[in-house]
Amino acid sequence: MSKILIPVDGSEASAAVLKTLPAWLGRLAGAAEIHLINVQHPVGQDVGQFVGHDKLQDFHREEGLKALAAVHAGLAAAGIEASRHVLVGEDAAAVITGFAREQGCDAIFMTTHGRGALAKLFLGSVASEVVRLADVPVTLVK
């Protein structure tokens, strides 16, 4: 069984995986285990001083699950099961590729652009960095 990692930032652009993933999965030999991941940027220390650790964890989890919701629902509608993961880290590409290694993923399937002009530049650089850091094939979707 292939393990596929799909990073999602919650933008409309990240939902583009829904257009191509089912057909791509159909070309795989055998079943696939799908992992959706959202990487939350950590809250600054100044906020962390006033908000408890548990509250911050709850906040990140809630925001991450919101970001994953549309893609998760779209996959479910196509009959594709996927597990959801929310992680926190400064370097999204390092978090994504580290998770792929830890989970033994065989491939990463992700979009190249995220939210807004500045975020597009950021996610574009995240996608490029994932390609550079990954030990497994990375498929980029426009």
Short mmCIF file of the C-alpha atoms (twelve columns), coordinates in Angstrom:
data_MODEL
# 
_entry.id   MODEL 
# 
loop_
_atom_site.group_PDB 
_atom_site.id 
_atom_site.type_symbol 
_atom_site.label_atom_id 
_atom_site.label_alt_id 
_atom_site.label_comp_id 
_atom_site.label_asym_id 
_atom_site.label_seq_id 
_atom_site.Cartn_x 
_atom_site.Cartn_y 
_atom_site.Cartn_z 
_atom_site.pdbx_PDB_model_num 
ATOM 1   C CA . MET A 1   0.000   0.000  0.000   1 
ATOM 2   C CA . SER A 2   1.341   3.418  -0.978  1 
ATOM 3   C CA . LYS A 3   1.376   6.216  1.601   1 
ATOM 4   C CA . ILE A 4   0.674   9.626  0.077   1 
ATOM 5   C CA . LEU A 5   1.163   12.917 1.941   1 
ATOM 6   C CA . ILE A 6   -0.887  15.946 0.882   1 
ATOM 7   C CA . PRO A 7   0.054   19.292 2.492   1 
ATOM 8   C CA . VAL A 8   -2.939  21.675 2.594   1 
ATOM 9   C CA . ASP A 9   -2.981  25.340 3.625   1 
ATOM 10  C CA . GLY A 10  -6.743  25.872 3.463   1 
ATOM 11  C CA . SER A 11  -6.724  28.090 0.374   1 
ATOM 12  C CA . GLU A 12  -8.848  27.531 -2.723  1 
ATOM 13  C CA . ALA A 13  -5.608  26.803 -4.548  1 
ATOM 14  C CA . SER A 14  -4.804  23.934 -2.196  1 
ATOM 15  C CA . ALA A 15  -8.155  22.368 -3.103  1 
ATOM 16  C CA . ALA A 16  -6.804  21.954 -6.658  1 
ATOM 17  C CA . VAL A 17  -5.533  18.536 -5.581  1 
ATOM 18  C CA . LEU A 18  -9.166  17.383 -5.746  1 
ATOM 19  C CA . LYS A 19  -9.171  17.882 -9.525  1 
ATOM 20  C CA . THR A 20  -6.266  15.551 -10.197 1 
ATOM 21  C CA . LEU A 21  -5.723  13.297 -7.182  1 
ATOM 22  C CA . PRO A 22  -8.490  10.726 -7.833  1 
ATOM 23  C CA . ALA A 23  -7.219  10.054 -11.378 1 
ATOM 24  C CA . TRP A 24  -3.611  9.997  -10.157 1 
ATOM 25  C CA . LEU A 25  -4.523  7.498  -7.430  1 
ATOM 26  C CA . GLY A 26  -6.285  5.372  -10.032 1 
ATOM 27  C CA . ARG A 27  -2.944  4.851  -11.787 1 
ATOM 28  C CA . LEU A 28  -1.297  3.485  -8.648  1 
ATOM 29  C CA . ALA A 29  -0.990  -0.253 -8.276  1 
ATOM 30  C CA . GLY A 30  -2.998  -1.153 -5.180  1 
ATOM 31  C CA . ALA A 31  -4.598  0.897  -2.468  1 
ATOM 32  C CA . ALA A 32  -3.229  4.124  -1.044  1 
ATOM 33  C CA . GLU A 33  -3.147  5.502  2.486   1 
ATOM 34  C CA . ILE A 34  -3.723  9.257  2.322   1 
ATOM 35  C CA . HIS A 35  -2.390  11.678 4.941   1 
ATOM 36  C CA . LEU A 36  -3.515  15.316 4.864   1 
ATOM 37  C CA . ILE A 37  -1.246  17.698 6.759   1 
ATOM 38  C CA . ASN A 38  -1.578  21.346 7.708   1 
ATOM 39  C CA . VAL A 39  1.399   23.185 9.178   1 
ATOM 40  C CA . GLN A 40  0.481   26.001 11.541  1 
ATOM 41  C CA . HIS A 41  2.974   28.784 12.156  1 
ATOM 42  C CA . PRO A 42  3.725   29.065 15.884  1 
ATOM 43  C CA . VAL A 43  2.272   31.970 17.813  1 
ATOM 44  C CA . GLY A 44  4.861   34.491 18.961  1 
ATOM 45  C CA . GLN A 45  6.350   34.256 22.450  1 
ATOM 46  C CA . ASP A 46  4.662   37.500 23.456  1 
ATOM 47  C CA . VAL A 47  1.240   35.890 22.928  1 
ATOM 48  C CA . GLY A 48  2.426   32.600 24.410  1 
ATOM 49  C CA . GLN A 49  3.186   34.339 27.700  1 
ATOM 50  C CA . PHE A 50  -0.470  35.259 28.148  1 
ATOM 51  C CA . VAL A 51  -2.172  32.175 26.751  1 
ATOM 52  C CA . GLY A 52  -1.735  28.717 28.230  1 
ATOM 53  C CA . HIS A 53  -0.019  25.921 26.309  1 
ATOM 54  C CA . ASP A 54  -3.229  23.873 26.091  1 
ATOM 55  C CA . LYS A 55  -5.150  26.849 24.682  1 
ATOM 56  C CA . LEU A 56  -2.465  27.363 22.035  1 
ATOM 57  C CA . GLN A 57  -2.543  23.677 21.092  1 
ATOM 58  C CA . ASP A 58  -6.338  23.817 20.818  1 
ATOM 59  C CA . PHE A 59  -6.120  26.962 18.681  1 
ATOM 60  C CA . HIS A 60  -3.595  25.422 16.271  1 
ATOM 61  C CA . ARG A 61  -5.574  22.186 16.023  1 
ATOM 62  C CA . GLU A 62  -8.845  24.028 15.369  1 
ATOM 63  C CA . GLU A 63  -7.303  26.294 12.721  1 
ATOM 64  C CA . GLY A 64  -5.504  23.366 11.094  1 
ATOM 65  C CA . LEU A 65  -8.640  21.234 10.920  1 
ATOM 66  C CA . LYS A 66  -10.508 24.187 9.356   1 
ATOM 67  C CA . ALA A 67  -7.768  24.441 6.733   1 
ATOM 68  C CA . LEU A 68  -8.050  20.714 5.970   1 
ATOM 69  C CA . ALA A 69  -11.868 20.586 5.935   1 
ATOM 70  C CA . ALA A 70  -12.608 21.285 2.251   1 
ATOM 71  C CA . VAL A 71  -9.998  18.882 0.894   1 
ATOM 72  C CA . HIS A 72  -10.952 16.202 3.428   1 
ATOM 73  C CA . ALA A 73  -14.651 16.560 2.496   1 
ATOM 74  C CA . GLY A 74  -13.853 16.537 -1.227  1 
ATOM 75  C CA . LEU A 75  -11.844 13.343 -0.904  1 
ATOM 76  C CA . ALA A 76  -14.598 11.739 1.181   1 
ATOM 77  C CA . ALA A 77  -17.146 12.664 -1.509  1 
ATOM 78  C CA . ALA A 78  -14.923 10.865 -4.040  1 
ATOM 79  C CA . GLY A 79  -14.823 7.810  -1.766  1 
ATOM 80  C CA . ILE A 80  -11.231 8.417  -0.668  1 
ATOM 81  C CA . GLU A 81  -10.426 8.109  3.031   1 
ATOM 82  C CA . ALA A 82  -7.744  10.361 4.475   1 
ATOM 83  C CA . SER A 83  -6.285  10.917 7.919   1 
ATOM 84  C CA . ARG A 84  -5.780  14.510 9.082   1 
ATOM 85  C CA . HIS A 85  -2.721  15.866 10.877  1 
ATOM 86  C CA . VAL A 86  -2.022  19.351 12.230  1 
ATOM 87  C CA . LEU A 87  1.561   20.220 13.114  1 
ATOM 88  C CA . VAL A 88  3.191   23.446 14.254  1 
ATOM 89  C CA . GLY A 89  6.526   24.702 12.981  1 
ATOM 90  C CA . GLU A 90  8.472   27.702 11.709  1 
ATOM 91  C CA . ASP A 91  9.726   25.933 8.571   1 
ATOM 92  C CA . ALA A 92  6.749   24.378 6.780   1 
ATOM 93  C CA . ALA A 93  8.894   22.512 4.239   1 
ATOM 94  C CA . ALA A 94  11.015  20.912 6.964   1 
ATOM 95  C CA . VAL A 95  7.880   19.932 8.908   1 
ATOM 96  C CA . ILE A 96  6.284   18.426 5.780   1 
ATOM 97  C CA . THR A 97  9.335   16.431 4.720   1 
ATOM 98  C CA . GLY A 98  10.078  15.355 8.300   1 
ATOM 99  C CA . PHE A 99  6.521   14.074 8.674   1 
ATOM 100 C CA . ALA A 100 6.807   12.237 5.343   1 
ATOM 101 C CA . ARG A 101 9.957   10.489 6.611   1 
ATOM 102 C CA . GLU A 102 8.455   9.633  10.016  1 
ATOM 103 C CA . GLN A 103 5.294   8.187  8.454   1 
ATOM 104 C CA . GLY A 104 7.165   6.312  5.719   1 
ATOM 105 C CA . CYS A 105 5.322   8.142  2.941   1 
ATOM 106 C CA . ASP A 106 6.059   7.070  -0.631  1 
ATOM 107 C CA . ALA A 107 5.111   10.381 -2.284  1 
ATOM 108 C CA . ILE A 108 4.062   13.968 -1.610  1 
ATOM 109 C CA . PHE A 109 1.271   15.527 -3.685  1 
ATOM 110 C CA . MET A 110 0.850   19.296 -3.253  1 
ATOM 111 C CA . THR A 111 -0.171  22.548 -4.898  1 
ATOM 112 C CA . THR A 112 2.293   25.257 -5.819  1 
ATOM 113 C CA . HIS A 113 0.366   28.333 -4.661  1 
ATOM 114 C CA . GLY A 114 -1.559  29.360 -1.566  1 
ATOM 115 C CA . ARG A 115 -3.347  32.430 -0.245  1 
ATOM 116 C CA . GLY A 116 -2.812  35.907 -1.675  1 
ATOM 117 C CA . ALA A 117 0.169   37.379 -3.509  1 
ATOM 118 C CA . LEU A 118 2.565   37.267 -0.573  1 
ATOM 119 C CA . ALA A 119 1.432   33.815 0.484   1 
ATOM 120 C CA . LYS A 120 1.715   32.590 -3.113  1 
ATOM 121 C CA . LEU A 121 5.327   33.607 -3.050  1 
ATOM 122 C CA . PHE A 122 5.732   31.907 0.344   1 
ATOM 123 C CA . LEU A 123 3.971   28.668 -0.609  1 
ATOM 124 C CA . GLY A 124 5.792   28.645 -3.926  1 
ATOM 125 C CA . SER A 125 9.004   28.702 -1.953  1 
ATOM 126 C CA . VAL A 126 7.614   26.027 0.406   1 
ATOM 127 C CA . ALA A 127 6.816   23.805 -2.580  1 
ATOM 128 C CA . SER A 128 10.300  24.365 -4.004  1 
ATOM 129 C CA . GLU A 129 11.879  23.611 -0.643  1 
ATOM 130 C CA . VAL A 130 9.781   20.444 -0.237  1 
ATOM 131 C CA . VAL A 131 11.044  19.265 -3.635  1 
ATOM 132 C CA . ARG A 132 14.613  19.981 -2.516  1 
ATOM 133 C CA . LEU A 133 14.326  18.343 0.929   1 
ATOM 134 C CA . ALA A 134 12.090  15.367 0.176   1 
ATOM 135 C CA . ASP A 135 13.445  11.839 0.013   1 
ATOM 136 C CA . VAL A 136 10.405  10.743 -2.008  1 
ATOM 137 C CA . PRO A 137 8.845   11.889 -5.296  1 
ATOM 138 C CA . VAL A 138 6.910   15.165 -5.102  1 
ATOM 139 C CA . THR A 139 4.059   15.895 -7.514  1 
ATOM 140 C CA . LEU A 140 3.197   19.596 -7.815  1 
ATOM 141 C CA . VAL A 141 -0.271  20.679 -8.960  1 
ATOM 142 C CA . LYS A 142 -1.051  24.182 -10.297 1 
# 
